[in-house]
Amino acid sequence: MARRHKHKVRSAERMAKVMAGVIWRDFEDGTIPSKFAYEGVFIAELRSSLCLTGWSWPVADEAARDVVREALRLARAVRPTWAEGQHAATGLLVREAWCRNCGIPLRERQVHYCSASCAQKWNRAFNAEAA
Ligand SMILES: [Zn+2]
């Protein structure tokens, strides 16, 4: 029987501390590139465990997110801003080297396309395919 009204995870505080310890340790030694690397898997694992003990999915999800939120707080994880999440800010060379539409090499500040007209043509073709 689902525990509809039970929102408190037993030993939530201890679990959050353990998770925070793992996040902190693996971030410090370079195993993970971000303190948020385990966020999804921690939520999924805890939610799954709670569901297996009879919690409903929405209640288990909310409770798991609360525990992981606390773990991230304890690990002093700070979410990057939108701008910090962009390729230019990450310094990762993941940008494409050639225009998606015409294939000519892109210059330094160009992203995906060599020109606005190539972007329009590619998007028109992409949207036609998707329709
Ligand atoms: Zn082009």
Backbone and ligand atoms as CSV (ligand in chain L), in Angstrom:
chain,resi,resn,atom,element,x,y,z
A,1,MET,N,N,0.835,-1.192,0.000
A,1,MET,CA,C,0.000,0.000,0.000
A,1,MET,C,C,0.877,1.251,0.000
A,2,ALA,N,N,0.557,2.154,-0.884
A,2,ALA,CA,C,1.377,3.367,-1.028
A,2,ALA,C,C,1.221,4.284,0.179
A,3,ARG,N,N,2.317,4.845,0.589
A,3,ARG,CA,C,2.288,5.779,1.714
A,3,ARG,C,C,2.107,7.179,1.162
A,4,ARG,N,N,0.869,7.537,0.946
A,4,ARG,CA,C,0.585,8.789,0.276
A,4,ARG,C,C,0.984,10.027,1.072
A,5,HIS,N,N,0.894,9.938,2.375
A,5,HIS,CA,C,1.113,11.148,3.172
A,5,HIS,C,C,2.475,11.217,3.841
A,6,LYS,N,N,3.257,10.199,3.630
A,6,LYS,CA,C,4.565,10.202,4.278
A,6,LYS,C,C,5.581,10.879,3.344
A,7,HIS,N,N,6.134,11.980,3.776
A,7,HIS,CA,C,7.073,12.727,2.941
A,7,HIS,C,C,8.483,12.699,3.503
A,8,LYS,N,N,8.632,12.207,4.697
A,8,LYS,CA,C,9.939,12.260,5.350
A,8,LYS,C,C,10.714,10.966,5.088
A,9,VAL,N,N,11.890,11.136,4.503
A,9,VAL,CA,C,12.752,9.985,4.267
A,9,VAL,C,C,13.483,9.672,5.561
A,10,ARG,N,N,13.420,8.411,5.968
A,10,ARG,CA,C,14.131,8.022,7.187
A,10,ARG,C,C,15.630,8.210,6.941
A,11,SER,N,N,16.316,8.753,7.890
A,11,SER,CA,C,17.754,9.032,7.815
A,11,SER,C,C,18.125,9.922,6.621
A,12,ALA,N,N,17.240,10.842,6.281
A,12,ALA,CA,C,17.487,11.758,5.166
A,12,ALA,C,C,18.739,12.602,5.404
A,13,GLU,N,N,18.896,13.039,6.645
A,13,GLU,CA,C,20.040,13.893,6.971
A,13,GLU,C,C,21.361,13.141,6.774
A,14,ARG,N,N,21.382,11.908,7.256
A,14,ARG,CA,C,22.596,11.096,7.122
A,14,ARG,C,C,22.878,10.798,5.646
A,15,MET,N,N,21.810,10.481,4.893
A,15,MET,CA,C,21.979,10.198,3.472
A,15,MET,C,C,22.520,11.409,2.728
A,16,ALA,N,N,21.966,12.576,3.053
A,16,ALA,CA,C,22.427,13.804,2.396
A,16,ALA,C,C,23.901,14.046,2.701
A,17,LYS,N,N,24.301,13.766,3.939
A,17,LYS,CA,C,25.712,13.959,4.319
A,17,LYS,C,C,26.622,13.004,3.547
A,18,VAL,N,N,26.185,11.752,3.417
A,18,VAL,CA,C,26.987,10.768,2.670
A,18,VAL,C,C,27.096,11.183,1.205
A,19,MET,N,N,25.960,11.576,0.624
A,19,MET,CA,C,25.968,12.018,-0.778
A,19,MET,C,C,26.885,13.222,-0.945
A,20,ALA,N,N,26.783,14.177,-0.024
A,20,ALA,CA,C,27.616,15.377,-0.102
A,20,ALA,C,C,29.092,15.001,-0.019
A,21,GLY,N,N,29.405,14.026,0.835
A,21,GLY,CA,C,30.787,13.573,0.963
A,21,GLY,C,C,31.313,12.980,-0.340
A,22,VAL,N,N,30.475,12.198,-0.990
A,22,VAL,CA,C,30.870,11.576,-2.262
A,22,VAL,C,C,31.050,12.653,-3.330
A,23,ILE,N,N,30.098,13.596,-3.369
A,23,ILE,CA,C,30.172,14.686,-4.348
A,23,ILE,C,C,31.465,15.476,-4.128
A,24,TRP,N,N,31.700,15.835,-2.874
A,24,TRP,CA,C,32.865,16.650,-2.533
A,24,TRP,C,C,34.159,15.930,-2.901
A,25,ARG,N,N,34.271,14.665,-2.463
A,25,ARG,CA,C,35.491,13.880,-2.715
A,25,ARG,C,C,35.744,13.733,-4.219
A,26,ASP,N,N,34.720,13.323,-4.975
A,26,ASP,CA,C,34.932,13.070,-6.397
A,26,ASP,C,C,35.154,14.354,-7.185
A,27,PHE,N,N,34.574,15.459,-6.708
A,27,PHE,CA,C,34.820,16.732,-7.389
A,27,PHE,C,C,36.251,17.194,-7.117
A,28,GLU,N,N,36.684,17.072,-5.873
A,28,GLU,CA,C,38.030,17.503,-5.500
A,28,GLU,C,C,39.110,16.703,-6.220
A,29,ASP,N,N,38.900,15.399,-6.370
A,29,ASP,CA,C,39.957,14.604,-7.029
A,29,ASP,C,C,39.794,14.539,-8.551
A,30,GLY,N,N,38.819,15.279,-9.076
A,30,GLY,CA,C,38.688,15.381,-10.530
A,30,GLY,C,C,37.927,14.230,-11.181
A,31,THR,N,N,37.336,13.356,-10.394
A,31,THR,CA,C,36.562,12.251,-10.963
A,31,THR,C,C,35.333,12.781,-11.705
A,32,ILE,N,N,34.723,13.826,-11.155
A,32,ILE,CA,C,33.570,14.442,-11.810
A,32,ILE,C,C,33.888,15.909,-12.112
A,33,PRO,N,N,33.434,16.404,-13.259
A,33,PRO,CA,C,33.749,17.778,-13.651
A,33,PRO,C,C,32.845,18.821,-12.992
A,34,SER,N,N,31.764,18.357,-12.364
A,34,SER,CA,C,30.805,19.274,-11.757
A,34,SER,C,C,30.224,18.613,-10.517
A,35,LYS,N,N,29.900,19.418,-9.516
A,35,LYS,CA,C,29.280,18.869,-8.310
A,35,LYS,C,C,27.861,18.363,-8.599
A,36,PHE,N,N,27.344,18.677,-9.769
A,36,PHE,CA,C,26.003,18.224,-10.144
A,36,PHE,C,C,26.027,16.913,-10.931
A,37,ALA,N,N,27.205,16.344,-11.113
A,37,ALA,CA,C,27.338,15.143,-11.943
A,37,ALA,C,C,26.481,13.976,-11.449
A,38,TYR,N,N,26.321,13.840,-10.150
A,38,TYR,CA,C,25.559,12.714,-9.609
A,38,TYR,C,C,24.114,13.067,-9.283
A,39,GLU,N,N,23.715,14.301,-9.527
A,39,GLU,CA,C,22.377,14.744,-9.135
A,39,GLU,C,C,21.286,13.809,-9.665
A,40,GLY,N,N,21.316,13.556,-10.952
A,40,GLY,CA,C,20.278,12.726,-11.564
A,40,GLY,C,C,20.276,11.302,-11.046
A,41,VAL,N,N,21.463,10.729,-10.957
A,41,VAL,CA,C,21.538,9.324,-10.527
A,41,VAL,C,C,21.177,9.185,-9.050
A,42,PHE,N,N,21.559,10.158,-8.232
A,42,PHE,CA,C,21.179,10.095,-6.814
A,42,PHE,C,C,19.660,10.176,-6.655
A,43,ILE,N,N,19.036,11.081,-7.373
A,43,ILE,CA,C,17.576,11.217,-7.304
A,43,ILE,C,C,16.914,9.916,-7.773
A,44,ALA,N,N,17.371,9.400,-8.898
A,44,ALA,CA,C,16.759,8.194,-9.465
A,44,ALA,C,C,16.916,6.991,-8.536
A,45,GLU,N,N,18.118,6.835,-7.970
A,45,GLU,CA,C,18.363,5.692,-7.086
A,45,GLU,C,C,17.504,5.762,-5.821
A,46,LEU,N,N,17.471,6.946,-5.217
A,46,LEU,CA,C,16.700,7.091,-3.982
A,46,LEU,C,C,15.202,6.951,-4.257
A,47,ARG,N,N,14.739,7.583,-5.338
A,47,ARG,CA,C,13.321,7.485,-5.706
A,47,ARG,C,C,12.937,6.030,-5.952
A,48,SER,N,N,13.799,5.322,-6.658
A,48,SER,CA,C,13.554,3.920,-6.943
A,48,SER,C,C,13.442,3.102,-5.646
A,49,SER,N,N,14.383,3.356,-4.731
A,49,SER,CA,C,14.353,2.631,-3.451
A,49,SER,C,C,13.070,2.927,-2.689
A,50,LEU,N,N,12.656,4.180,-2.685
A,50,LEU,CA,C,11.439,4.558,-1.971
A,50,LEU,C,C,10.208,3.926,-2.618
A,51,CYS,N,N,10.180,3.916,-3.956
A,51,CYS,CA,C,9.050,3.299,-4.663
A,51,CYS,C,C,8.966,1.804,-4.327
A,52,LEU,N,N,10.126,1.166,-4.238
A,52,LEU,CA,C,10.136,-0.272,-3.931
A,52,LEU,C,C,9.654,-0.574,-2.519
A,53,THR,N,N,9.662,0.458,-1.648
A,53,THR,CA,C,9.128,0.230,-0.306
A,53,THR,C,C,7.676,0.680,-0.209
A,54,GLY,N,N,7.076,1.049,-1.358
A,54,GLY,CA,C,5.659,1.344,-1.372
A,54,GLY,C,C,5.272,2.805,-1.527
A,55,TRP,N,N,6.261,3.689,-1.662
A,55,TRP,CA,C,5.926,5.108,-1.852
A,55,TRP,C,C,5.411,5.296,-3.266
A,56,SER,N,N,4.490,6.242,-3.447
A,56,SER,CA,C,4.029,6.552,-4.802
A,56,SER,C,C,5.149,7.325,-5.498
A,57,TRP,N,N,5.168,7.251,-6.829
A,57,TRP,CA,C,6.257,7.877,-7.581
A,57,TRP,C,C,6.369,9.378,-7.295
A,58,PRO,N,N,5.274,10.143,-7.365
A,58,PRO,CA,C,5.412,11.600,-7.136
A,58,PRO,C,C,5.938,11.932,-5.746
A,59,VAL,N,N,5.475,11.206,-4.742
A,59,VAL,CA,C,5.922,11.472,-3.368
A,59,VAL,C,C,7.384,11.068,-3.214
A,60,ALA,N,N,7.748,9.924,-3.777
A,60,ALA,CA,C,9.140,9.462,-3.714
A,60,ALA,C,C,10.057,10.430,-4.456
A,61,ASP,N,N,9.594,10.923,-5.599
A,61,ASP,CA,C,10.398,11.864,-6.388
A,61,ASP,C,C,10.663,13.137,-5.601
A,62,GLU,N,N,9.618,13.675,-5.018
A,62,GLU,CA,C,9.751,14.907,-4.237
A,62,GLU,C,C,10.691,14.700,-3.050
A,63,ALA,N,N,10.522,13.584,-2.358
A,63,ALA,CA,C,11.370,13.307,-1.197
A,63,ALA,C,C,12.830,13.115,-1.616
A,64,ALA,N,N,13.050,12.396,-2.715
A,64,ALA,CA,C,14.414,12.159,-3.203
A,64,ALA,C,C,15.069,13.485,-3.605
A,65,ARG,N,N,14.294,14.339,-4.276
A,65,ARG,CA,C,14.842,15.637,-4.689
A,65,ARG,C,C,15.198,16.489,-3.476
A,66,ASP,N,N,14.403,16.388,-2.419
A,66,ASP,CA,C,14.704,17.140,-1.196
A,66,ASP,C,C,16.036,16.693,-0.595
A,67,VAL,N,N,16.234,15.383,-0.541
A,67,VAL,CA,C,17.480,14.850,0.041
A,67,VAL,C,C,18.681,15.273,-0.813
A,68,VAL,N,N,18.548,15.148,-2.130
A,68,VAL,CA,C,19.667,15.480,-3.013
A,68,VAL,C,C,19.925,16.998,-3.009
A,69,ARG,N,N,18.869,17.783,-2.898
A,69,ARG,CA,C,19.024,19.237,-2.802
A,69,ARG,C,C,19.861,19.587,-1.564
A,70,GLU,N,N,19.553,18.903,-0.457
A,70,GLU,CA,C,20.310,19.125,0.775
A,70,GLU,C,C,21.772,18.675,0.605
A,71,ALA,N,N,21.965,17.548,-0.071
A,71,ALA,CA,C,23.328,17.057,-0.311
A,71,ALA,C,C,24.124,18.084,-1.122
A,72,LEU,N,N,23.494,18.643,-2.138
A,72,LEU,CA,C,24.177,19.638,-2.985
A,72,LEU,C,C,24.472,20.904,-2.192
A,73,ARG,N,N,23.552,21.254,-1.292
A,73,ARG,CA,C,23.777,22.428,-0.436
A,73,ARG,C,C,24.979,22.173,0.481
A,74,LEU,N,N,25.010,20.973,1.083
A,74,LEU,CA,C,26.120,20.632,1.968
A,74,LEU,C,C,27.454,20.595,1.210
A,75,ALA,N,N,27.390,20.177,-0.053
A,75,ALA,CA,C,28.610,20.110,-0.875
A,75,ALA,C,C,28.965,21.483,-1.451
A,76,ARG,N,N,28.183,22.486,-1.090
A,76,ARG,CA,C,28.368,23.861,-1.572
A,76,ARG,C,C,28.400,23.934,-3.106
A,77,ALA,N,N,27.472,23.194,-3.694
A,77,ALA,CA,C,27.354,23.223,-5.155
A,77,ALA,C,C,26.571,24.469,-5.556
A,78,VAL,N,N,27.088,25.187,-6.511
A,78,VAL,CA,C,26.424,26.394,-6.997
A,78,VAL,C,C,26.128,26.198,-8.476
A,79,ARG,N,N,24.846,26.271,-8.793
A,79,ARG,CA,C,24.460,26.090,-10.187
A,79,ARG,C,C,25.029,27.210,-11.051
A,80,PRO,N,N,25.582,26.839,-12.220
A,80,PRO,CA,C,26.095,27.881,-13.111
A,80,PRO,C,C,24.942,28.693,-13.695
A,81,THR,N,N,25.248,29.920,-14.063
A,81,THR,CA,C,24.244,30.739,-14.736
A,81,THR,C,C,24.090,30.208,-16.154
A,82,TRP,N,N,23.087,30.707,-16.846
A,82,TRP,CA,C,22.894,30.284,-18.235
A,82,TRP,C,C,24.145,30.610,-19.053
A,83,ALA,N,N,24.683,31.806,-18.864
A,83,ALA,CA,C,25.853,32.237,-19.641
A,83,ALA,C,C,27.062,31.337,-19.368
A,84,GLU,N,N,27.213,30.922,-18.106
A,84,GLU,CA,C,28.352,30.061,-17.758
A,84,GLU,C,C,28.224,28.667,-18.356
A,85,GLY,N,N,27.003,28.330,-18.734
A,85,GLY,CA,C,26.782,27.013,-19.320
A,85,GLY,C,C,26.989,26.960,-20.820
A,86,GLN,N,N,27.246,28.089,-21.419
A,86,GLN,CA,C,27.404,28.122,-22.872
A,86,GLN,C,C,28.819,27.734,-23.278
A,87,HIS,N,N,28.963,27.270,-24.505
A,87,HIS,CA,C,30.257,26.801,-24.998
A,87,HIS,C,C,31.368,27.818,-24.790
A,88,ALA,N,N,31.062,29.067,-25.069
A,88,ALA,CA,C,32.094,30.104,-24.977
A,88,ALA,C,C,32.652,30.189,-23.561
A,89,ALA,N,N,31.797,29.992,-22.560
A,89,ALA,CA,C,32.231,30.117,-21.173
A,89,ALA,C,C,32.912,28.848,-20.664
A,90,THR,N,N,32.540,27.696,-21.213
A,90,THR,CA,C,33.120,26.450,-20.712
A,90,THR,C,C,34.547,26.261,-21.209
A,91,GLY,N,N,34.879,26.900,-22.338
A,91,GLY,CA,C,36.220,26.741,-22.887
A,91,GLY,C,C,36.402,25.404,-23.582
A,92,LEU,N,N,35.338,24.634,-23.659
A,92,LEU,CA,C,35.433,23.344,-24.333
A,92,LEU,C,C,35.304,23.564,-25.838
A,93,LEU,N,N,36.141,22.907,-26.580
A,93,LEU,CA,C,36.092,23.065,-28.029
A,93,LEU,C,C,35.113,22.070,-28.626
A,94,VAL,N,N,33.848,22.352,-28.433
A,94,VAL,CA,C,32.837,21.458,-28.965
A,94,VAL,C,C,32.109,22.086,-30.144
A,95,ARG,N,N,32.540,23.300,-30.494
A,95,ARG,CA,C,31.828,23.946,-31.583
A,95,ARG,C,C,32.168,23.264,-32.907
A,96,GLU,N,N,31.234,23.362,-33.802
A,96,GLU,CA,C,31.435,22.742,-35.088
A,96,GLU,C,C,32.420,23.566,-35.911
A,97,ALA,N,N,33.156,22.894,-36.742
A,97,ALA,CA,C,34.173,23.573,-37.537
A,97,ALA,C,C,33.645,24.039,-38.894
A,98,TRP,N,N,32.543,23.446,-39.332
A,98,TRP,CA,C,32.017,23.775,-40.650
A,98,TRP,C,C,30.552,24.162,-40.582
A,99,CYS,N,N,30.142,25.003,-41.491
A,99,CYS,CA,C,28.741,25.437,-41.572
A,99,CYS,C,C,27.858,24.206,-41.785
A,100,ARG,N,N,26.808,24.125,-41.003
A,100,ARG,CA,C,25.905,22.980,-41.116
A,100,ARG,C,C,25.227,22.924,-42.486
A,101,ASN,N,N,25.023,24.098,-43.065
A,101,ASN,CA,C,24.282,24.134,-44.328
A,101,ASN,C,C,25.174,23.943,-45.539
A,102,CYS,N,N,26.211,24.777,-45.669
A,102,CYS,CA,C,27.004,24.732,-46.900
A,102,CYS,C,C,28.352,24.051,-46.716
A,103,GLY,N,N,28.778,23.856,-45.498
A,103,GLY,CA,C,30.006,23.098,-45.267
A,103,GLY,C,C,31.302,23.881,-45.329
A,104,ILE,N,N,31.223,25.196,-45.498
A,104,ILE,CA,C,32.483,25.954,-45.528
A,104,ILE,C,C,33.004,26.104,-44.090
A,105,PRO,N,N,34.329,26.236,-43.920
A,105,PRO,CA,C,34.869,26.377,-42.558
A,105,PRO,C,C,34.323,27.626,-41.870
A,106,LEU,N,N,34.008,27.492,-40.589
A,106,LEU,CA,C,33.476,28.612,-39.819
A,106,LEU,C,C,34.618,29.448,-39.267
A,107,ARG,N,N,34.385,30.754,-39.181
A,107,ARG,CA,C,35.359,31.634,-38.533
A,107,ARG,C,C,35.111,31.597,-37.034
A,108,GLU,N,N,36.010,32.182,-36.275
A,108,GLU,CA,C,36.027,32.053,-34.816
A,108,GLU,C,C,34.700,32.334,-34.122
A,109,ARG,N,N,34.028,33.398,-34.487
A,109,ARG,CA,C,32.812,33.783,-33.755
A,109,ARG,C,C,31.533,33.192,-34.336
A,110,GLN,N,N,31.647,32.458,-35.422
A,110,GLN,CA,C,30.465,31.870,-36.034
A,110,GLN,C,C,30.097,30.573,-35.320
A,111,VAL,N,N,28.812,30.391,-35.114
A,111,VAL,CA,C,28.329,29.184,-34.441
A,111,VAL,C,C,27.349,28.465,-35.358
A,112,HIS,N,N,27.661,27.282,-35.735
A,112,HIS,CA,C,26.838,26.396,-36.570
A,112,HIS,C,C,26.764,26.813,-38.041
A,113,TYR,N,N,26.630,28.131,-38.306
A,113,TYR,CA,C,26.393,28.571,-39.680
A,113,TYR,C,C,27.343,29.701,-40.055
A,114,CYS,N,N,27.626,29.807,-41.359
A,114,CYS,CA,C,28.517,30.871,-41.832
A,114,CYS,C,C,27.764,32.170,-42.009
A,115,SER,N,N,26.445,32.094,-42.141
A,115,SER,CA,C,25.669,33.308,-42.389
A,115,SER,C,C,24.229,33.109,-41.937
A,116,ALA,N,N,23.517,34.223,-41.838
A,116,ALA,CA,C,22.109,34.154,-41.455
A,116,ALA,C,C,21.311,33.398,-42.521
A,117,SER,N,N,21.694,33.568,-43.789
A,117,SER,CA,C,20.927,32.891,-44.842
A,117,SER,C,C,21.133,31.372,-44.760
A,118,CYS,N,N,22.370,30.930,-44.401
A,118,CYS,CA,C,22.592,29.490,-44.239
A,118,CYS,C,C,21.789,28.965,-43.052
A,119,ALA,N,N,21.716,29.733,-41.971
A,119,ALA,CA,C,20.950,29.317,-40.796
A,119,ALA,C,C,19.485,29.156,-41.172
A,120,GLN,N,N,18.968,30.114,-41.936
A,120,GLN,CA,C,17.562,30.043,-42.354
A,120,GLN,C,C,17.310,28.836,-43.252
A,121,LYS,N,N,18.206,28.634,-44.218
A,121,LYS,CA,C,18.028,27.502,-45.149
A,121,LYS,C,C,18.056,26.183,-44.389
A,122,TRP,N,N,19.032,26.069,-43.477
A,122,TRP,CA,C,19.157,24.803,-42.728
A,122,TRP,C,C,17.931,24.580,-41.849
A,123,ASN,N,N,17.499,25.626,-41.162
A,123,ASN,CA,C,16.326,25.499,-40.291
A,123,ASN,C,C,15.059,25.188,-41.082
A,124,ARG,N,N,14.943,25.794,-42.264
A,124,ARG,CA,C,13.787,25.514,-43.107
A,124,ARG,C,C,13.795,24.033,-43.511
A,125,ALA,N,N,14.954,23.544,-43.912
A,125,ALA,CA,C,15.062,22.138,-44.332
A,125,ALA,C,C,14.816,21.209,-43.141
A,126,PHE,N,N,15.377,21.576,-41.988
A,126,PHE,CA,C,15.207,20.741,-40.790
A,126,PHE,C,C,13.740,20.677,-40.385
A,127,ASN,N,N,13.082,21.817,-40.394
A,127,ASN,CA,C,11.677,21.863,-40.004
A,127,ASN,C,C,10.779,21.147,-41.010
A,128,ALA,N,N,11.170,21.188,-42.278
A,128,ALA,CA,C,10.405,20.476,-43.306
A,128,ALA,C,C,10.517,18.975,-43.070
A,129,GLU,N,N,11.732,18.519,-42.673
A,129,GLU,CA,C,11.947,17.095,-42.384
A,129,GLU,C,C,11.124,16.649,-41.177
A,130,ALA,N,N,11.098,17.526,-40.164
A,130,ALA,CA,C,10.417,17.183,-38.905
A,130,ALA,C,C,8.906,17.185,-39.053
A,131,ALA,N,N,8.402,17.951,-40.026
A,131,ALA,CA,C,6.942,18.058,-40.185
A,131,ALA,C,C,6.338,16.798,-40.790
L,1,ZN,ZN,ZN,27.017,28.276,-44.832
